[in-house]
Amino acid sequence: LNNLLQGPYFSEVSLAEIAQELDARERALMLSQGMTADAARFMAEASGNVALDGNFSIQVLSEALHRAHDLSLDDTRHADRRAVLSAPEAEHGFVLNRSAHWYCLRKLDGTWWELNSSAANPRRLSDFSLSATLGGLAADGWSVLVVRGSDGSRRPLPPPMPRDYAPSPFADAWVDTSRPRPEDGPGLIYAPGGLARSPDKPKFEAFSGGGQALGGSGGGGDGSGGGGEAEQLARALAMSWDLAHRERLLARLPAEPTAGGARVLIRLPDGSRQQRRFTADATVQAVVDFAAAELAGTGASASHPAASWALVSQYPPLKLLFGADGTLQQQQTLGADTLQAAGLVPSAQLHVAKA
């Protein structure tokens, strides 16, 4: 967030306070119908908004931006934001995430910069590079979040703080457009005081484990996950199918109401949670489509393409069996086809597991 805004706006403490507030809201929501089995299970779980290693959820980051600068983080996979990636240069910033790694892209004085803590320096991007980078990340399973105003409008981000006033270690990650880095010295950066120096080594190495390449040797590790060329190709095709299928499932979801209806929270097998609103008369198939789409986003259906999955709620009692393609195979409810009839209004928590 500080890289995105180019200023020391947030600390671990301020984000942890927001995480605690969100945790309290979620607990209140789960307890709104009493201490059900789902509520008891939820209360026993660790926070979904801050991990012990210091990683915060997207909800925390979004809430922090909203409070401080009236900004929002919108997922470009959502129906009303898919057009963003066709003309990303019209935006002002992006936040990118996969697993525990976050970084951002920001426009400053008409120029795009990649601000990645696993790199020594910010990297300048052309409009073509911006589009290619975002397209490649989206295809590779990254979450691409566009930074917009809270009202959904495109809005310039706050001006950067001059690097001279930036406390270490933030200064080296900021782009001071009033004193750009020398084009003839890509290995040099300006330190506070204006003296050029060699860049420090990255503070940590992202993706430092063994890598894999289609049709080639791995980048280290013990080789236990590599497989032959045919196996790697099959895995890549499965992941590609996952991403394409996720888009198809999201495209057929009904429009999301801004208020009312059913607020559905789904816990996925990897422990992540996804939340969405549906109208009260939406079908349970719509919730299955949502669950299957988010499951595809985690790569679980590529890992288990033939598996059947169960979407389960303890209270109200509901169990939906579906395939990786979202096909509803079996419905065990109280004979209800809509969320209202199934008792999922105004809110419900369900979890996905292999059937």
C-alpha positions as CSV (number, residue, x, y, z in Angstrom):
1,L,0.0,0.0,0.0
2,N,2.8,2.4,0.8
3,N,4.5,1.6,-2.5
4,L,1.2,2.2,-4.3
5,L,0.6,5.6,-2.6
6,Q,4.3,6.5,-2.5
7,G,4.2,7.6,1.1
8,P,4.3,6.1,4.6
9,Y,0.6,6.1,5.1
10,F,0.1,2.6,6.8
11,S,1.9,0.5,9.4
12,E,1.5,-3.1,10.5
13,V,-0.3,-1.7,13.6
14,S,-2.8,0.4,11.7
15,L,-3.6,-2.5,9.3
16,A,-3.9,-4.9,12.3
17,E,-6.5,-2.7,13.9
18,I,-8.6,-2.8,10.7
19,A,-8.2,-6.6,10.6
20,Q,-9.5,-6.8,14.1
21,E,-12.5,-4.7,13.3
22,L,-13.3,-6.9,10.2
23,D,-12.9,-10.0,12.4
24,A,-15.4,-8.6,14.8
25,R,-17.9,-7.8,12.0
26,E,-17.6,-11.4,10.7
27,R,-18.1,-12.9,14.1
28,A,-21.2,-10.7,14.7
29,L,-22.6,-11.9,11.3
30,M,-22.0,-15.5,12.1
31,L,-23.6,-15.2,15.5
32,S,-26.6,-13.3,14.2
33,Q,-28.5,-16.6,14.1
34,G,-27.1,-17.9,17.3
35,M,-24.3,-20.3,18.1
36,T,-24.9,-22.7,15.2
37,A,-22.4,-25.4,14.2
38,D,-21.1,-23.2,11.5
39,A,-20.7,-20.3,13.9
40,A,-18.9,-22.4,16.4
41,R,-16.5,-23.7,13.7
42,F,-15.9,-20.1,12.5
43,M,-15.2,-18.8,16.0
44,A,-12.6,-21.6,16.5
45,E,-10.7,-20.6,13.3
46,A,-7.8,-18.2,13.2
47,S,-8.4,-14.8,11.7
48,G,-9.1,-14.7,8.0
49,N,-7.9,-11.1,7.8
50,V,-4.4,-11.3,9.2
51,A,-2.0,-14.2,9.3
52,L,0.7,-14.9,11.9
53,D,3.3,-14.1,9.2
54,G,2.0,-10.6,8.9
55,N,0.0,-11.0,5.6
56,F,-3.3,-9.1,5.5
57,S,-6.4,-10.0,3.5
58,I,-7.6,-8.1,0.4
59,Q,-10.5,-6.9,2.6
60,V,-8.1,-5.2,5.0
61,L,-6.1,-3.5,2.1
62,S,-9.3,-2.3,0.5
63,E,-10.7,-0.9,3.7
64,A,-7.5,0.9,4.5
65,L,-7.5,2.6,1.1
66,H,-11.2,3.5,1.5
67,R,-10.7,5.1,4.9
68,A,-7.5,7.0,4.0
69,H,-8.1,8.1,0.4
70,D,-11.7,7.1,-0.6
71,L,-10.2,4.5,-2.9
72,S,-11.3,0.9,-3.7
73,L,-9.7,-2.2,-5.1
74,D,-11.9,-3.8,-7.7
75,D,-11.2,-7.3,-9.0
76,T,-10.9,-7.2,-12.8
77,R,-12.4,-10.7,-13.0
78,H,-15.8,-9.3,-12.0
79,A,-18.3,-8.7,-14.8
80,D,-18.3,-4.9,-14.5
81,R,-14.5,-4.6,-14.5
82,R,-13.4,-7.1,-17.2
83,A,-13.1,-4.3,-19.8
84,V,-10.3,-2.8,-17.7
85,L,-7.6,-5.1,-19.1
86,S,-8.4,-4.2,-22.6
87,A,-7.3,-0.6,-22.0
88,P,-5.2,-0.7,-18.7
89,E,-3.3,2.5,-19.6
90,A,-6.5,4.5,-18.9
91,E,-6.3,3.6,-15.2
92,H,-4.1,5.0,-12.5
93,G,-3.0,1.9,-10.5
94,F,-3.2,-1.8,-10.0
95,V,-2.5,-4.1,-7.1
96,L,-1.4,-7.7,-7.9
97,N,-1.6,-10.7,-5.8
98,R,-0.9,-14.4,-5.9
99,S,-0.6,-16.5,-2.7
100,A,1.4,-14.4,-0.2
101,H,3.1,-12.1,-2.7
102,W,1.7,-8.6,-3.4
103,Y,3.1,-5.8,-5.5
104,C,1.7,-2.9,-7.5
105,L,1.8,-0.9,-10.7
106,R,1.3,2.9,-10.6
107,K,1.1,5.7,-13.1
108,L,3.1,8.8,-12.2
109,D,3.1,11.8,-14.5
110,G,1.8,9.7,-17.4
111,T,4.5,7.0,-16.9
112,W,3.8,3.5,-15.5
113,W,6.1,2.0,-12.9
114,E,6.3,-1.5,-11.5
115,L,6.9,-1.4,-7.7
116,N,7.8,-4.9,-6.6
117,S,9.6,-5.5,-3.3
118,S,11.3,-8.6,-4.7
119,A,13.2,-6.3,-7.1
120,A,16.0,-3.8,-6.3
121,N,14.5,-0.9,-8.2
122,P,11.2,0.3,-9.6
123,R,10.8,-0.6,-13.3
124,R,9.5,1.7,-15.9
125,L,6.7,0.2,-18.2
126,S,5.5,1.3,-21.6
127,D,1.8,1.1,-22.3
128,F,2.5,-2.1,-24.3
129,S,4.5,-3.6,-21.5
130,L,1.7,-2.7,-19.1
131,S,-0.9,-4.5,-21.1
132,A,1.3,-7.5,-21.8
133,T,2.3,-7.8,-18.1
134,L,-1.3,-7.6,-16.8
135,G,-2.5,-10.1,-19.4
136,G,0.2,-12.6,-18.6
137,L,-0.4,-12.3,-14.8
138,A,-4.1,-12.8,-15.2
139,A,-3.5,-15.9,-17.4
140,D,-1.1,-17.2,-14.8
141,G,-3.7,-17.1,-12.0
142,W,-2.8,-13.7,-10.4
143,S,-5.5,-11.5,-9.0
144,V,-5.4,-8.2,-10.8
145,L,-7.1,-5.4,-8.8
146,V,-7.7,-2.0,-10.3
147,V,-7.5,1.0,-8.1
148,R,-10.6,3.2,-8.5
149,G,-12.4,5.8,-6.4
150,S,-14.9,4.3,-4.0
151,D,-17.7,5.5,-6.4
152,G,-16.1,3.4,-9.2
153,S,-14.6,6.4,-11.0
154,R,-11.1,6.7,-12.3
155,R,-9.2,9.0,-9.9
156,P,-5.6,10.0,-9.8
157,L,-3.7,8.7,-6.8
158,P,-2.1,11.0,-4.1
159,P,1.1,12.7,-5.3
160,P,4.2,10.9,-4.1
161,M,6.2,12.1,-1.1
162,P,9.7,13.4,-2.1
163,R,12.2,10.7,-1.5
164,D,14.3,13.0,0.7
165,Y,11.5,12.8,3.3
166,A,11.0,9.1,3.1
167,P,12.1,7.0,6.1
168,S,14.2,3.9,5.3
169,P,13.5,1.3,3.9
170,F,10.7,3.0,1.9
171,A,12.8,5.5,0.0
172,D,14.3,3.0,-2.4
173,A,10.9,1.8,-3.5
174,W,9.6,5.2,-4.4
175,V,9.7,7.0,-7.7
176,D,10.6,10.7,-7.4
177,T,9.5,12.1,-10.7
178,S,11.0,15.5,-9.9
179,R,14.4,13.7,-9.9
180,P,14.2,10.7,-12.2
181,R,16.7,7.9,-12.2
182,P,19.4,8.3,-14.9
183,E,18.6,6.5,-18.1
184,D,22.3,5.8,-18.7
185,G,22.8,4.0,-15.4
186,P,20.1,1.4,-15.0
187,G,22.1,-0.2,-12.1
188,L,22.1,3.1,-10.1
189,I,19.4,4.7,-8.0
190,Y,19.3,8.0,-6.3
191,A,19.7,7.9,-2.5
192,P,18.4,10.7,-0.2
193,G,20.7,13.6,-0.7
194,G,20.9,13.0,-4.5
195,L,24.0,10.9,-4.6
196,A,23.9,7.9,-6.9
197,R,24.7,4.5,-5.5
198,S,24.4,0.8,-6.3
199,P,21.1,-0.8,-5.4
200,D,20.8,-2.9,-2.4
201,K,19.9,-6.6,-2.8
202,P,16.2,-7.3,-2.5
203,K,15.0,-7.6,1.1
204,F,13.6,-11.0,0.3
205,E,13.4,-13.3,-2.7
206,A,10.0,-14.1,-3.9
207,F,9.4,-17.5,-5.5
208,S,12.8,-18.8,-4.3
209,G,11.7,-22.4,-4.5
210,G,12.4,-24.8,-7.4
211,G,10.8,-23.7,-10.7
212,Q,9.4,-25.7,-13.5
213,A,9.4,-25.0,-17.3
214,L,7.4,-26.7,-20.0
215,G,9.7,-29.0,-22.0
216,G,12.8,-28.0,-20.0
217,S,14.6,-28.7,-16.8
218,G,13.4,-27.4,-13.5
219,G,14.9,-24.4,-11.7
220,G,16.0,-26.4,-8.7
221,G,14.3,-28.5,-6.0
222,D,14.2,-32.2,-5.8
223,G,12.2,-32.7,-8.9
224,S,9.3,-34.3,-7.1
225,G,6.7,-32.1,-8.8
226,G,8.1,-31.8,-12.3
227,G,7.1,-34.9,-14.3
228,G,7.8,-35.4,-18.0
229,E,7.1,-33.0,-20.8
230,A,3.7,-34.6,-21.5
231,E,2.7,-34.4,-17.8
232,Q,3.7,-30.7,-17.6
233,L,1.8,-29.9,-20.8
234,A,-1.3,-31.6,-19.5
235,R,-1.0,-29.6,-16.2
236,A,-0.6,-26.4,-18.1
237,L,-3.6,-27.2,-20.3
238,A,-5.7,-28.0,-17.2
239,M,-4.8,-24.7,-15.6
240,S,-5.7,-22.9,-18.8
241,W,-9.0,-24.6,-18.9
242,D,-9.6,-23.6,-15.3
243,L,-9.1,-19.9,-16.0
244,A,-11.3,-20.0,-19.1
245,H,-14.0,-21.9,-17.3
246,R,-13.9,-19.5,-14.4
247,E,-14.6,-16.7,-16.8
248,R,-17.6,-18.6,-18.3
249,L,-19.0,-19.3,-14.9
250,L,-18.6,-15.7,-13.7
251,A,-20.3,-14.5,-16.9
252,R,-23.5,-16.4,-16.2
253,L,-23.9,-15.2,-12.6
254,P,-26.8,-12.9,-12.1
255,A,-26.2,-9.2,-11.4
256,E,-25.0,-8.6,-7.8
257,P,-27.3,-6.4,-5.7
258,T,-25.7,-3.6,-3.8
259,A,-27.8,-4.3,-0.7
260,G,-30.5,-6.8,0.6
261,G,-30.9,-10.3,-0.7
262,A,-28.5,-13.0,0.5
263,R,-25.0,-12.3,1.6
264,V,-23.2,-15.6,1.0
265,L,-19.7,-16.4,2.4
266,I,-18.0,-19.4,0.9
267,R,-14.9,-21.0,2.4
268,L,-12.7,-22.9,-0.1
269,P,-10.5,-25.9,0.4
270,D,-7.3,-23.8,0.6
271,G,-8.8,-21.8,3.5
272,S,-9.6,-18.7,1.6
273,R,-13.0,-17.0,1.8
274,Q,-15.0,-15.4,-1.0
275,Q,-18.2,-13.4,-0.5
276,R,-21.0,-12.2,-2.8
277,R,-24.5,-11.0,-2.6
278,F,-27.4,-12.6,-4.5
279,T,-31.0,-11.6,-4.9
280,A,-33.4,-13.6,-2.6
281,D,-35.0,-15.2,-5.7
282,A,-31.7,-16.4,-7.2
283,T,-31.4,-20.1,-7.7
284,V,-29.1,-22.4,-5.7
285,Q,-27.4,-23.1,-9.1
286,A,-26.1,-19.5,-9.1
287,V,-24.4,-20.2,-5.7
288,V,-22.9,-23.4,-7.2
289,D,-21.6,-21.4,-10.2
290,F,-20.0,-18.9,-7.9
291,A,-18.4,-21.7,-5.8
292,A,-17.2,-23.5,-8.9
293,A,-15.7,-20.3,-10.4
294,E,-13.8,-19.5,-7.2
295,L,-12.7,-23.1,-6.9
296,A,-11.3,-22.9,-10.4
297,G,-9.5,-19.7,-9.4
298,T,-7.5,-21.6,-6.8
299,G,-6.4,-24.3,-9.2
300,A,-8.1,-27.0,-7.3
301,S,-10.2,-28.2,-10.1
302,A,-7.1,-28.5,-12.4
303,S,-5.5,-30.6,-9.7
304,H,-8.6,-32.8,-9.4
305,P,-10.4,-32.5,-12.7
306,A,-12.6,-35.6,-12.2
307,A,-13.5,-34.9,-8.6
308,S,-17.0,-34.2,-7.3
309,W,-17.3,-31.3,-4.8
310,A,-19.8,-30.6,-2.0
311,L,-21.1,-27.2,-1.1
312,V,-22.3,-27.6,2.5
313,S,-24.1,-25.5,5.1
314,Q,-24.8,-26.9,8.5
315,Y,-27.6,-24.4,9.3
316,P,-29.8,-24.1,7.4
317,P,-29.2,-27.7,6.3
318,L,-28.0,-27.7,2.7
319,K,-25.7,-29.9,0.7
320,L,-25.0,-29.4,-3.0
321,L,-22.9,-31.9,-5.0
322,F,-21.4,-30.5,-8.2
323,G,-18.7,-31.2,-10.7
324,A,-15.6,-29.1,-11.5
325,D,-17.6,-27.6,-14.4
326,G,-20.3,-26.4,-12.1
327,T,-22.9,-29.0,-13.1
328,L,-25.2,-29.6,-10.2
329,Q,-25.2,-33.4,-9.6
330,Q,-27.3,-33.8,-6.5
331,Q,-29.2,-31.4,-4.2
332,Q,-30.0,-32.3,-0.6
333,T,-32.0,-29.4,0.8
334,L,-35.5,-28.9,2.1
335,G,-36.9,-29.1,-1.4
336,A,-35.9,-25.5,-2.1
337,D,-34.6,-24.1,-5.4
338,T,-34.2,-20.4,-4.5
339,L,-32.0,-18.9,-1.8
340,Q,-35.0,-17.5,0.0
341,A,-36.7,-20.9,0.1
342,A,-33.5,-22.6,1.2
343,G,-33.1,-20.2,4.2
344,L,-30.0,-18.5,2.9
345,V,-31.5,-15.0,3.3
346,P,-30.2,-12.7,4.7
347,S,-26.8,-14.4,5.2
348,A,-25.2,-17.8,5.2
349,Q,-21.8,-19.4,5.3
350,L,-21.0,-22.5,3.3
351,H,-17.8,-24.5,2.8
352,V,-16.5,-26.4,-0.2
353,A,-14.9,-29.9,0.2
354,K,-14.2,-32.9,-2.0
355,A,-17.3,-35.1,-2.0
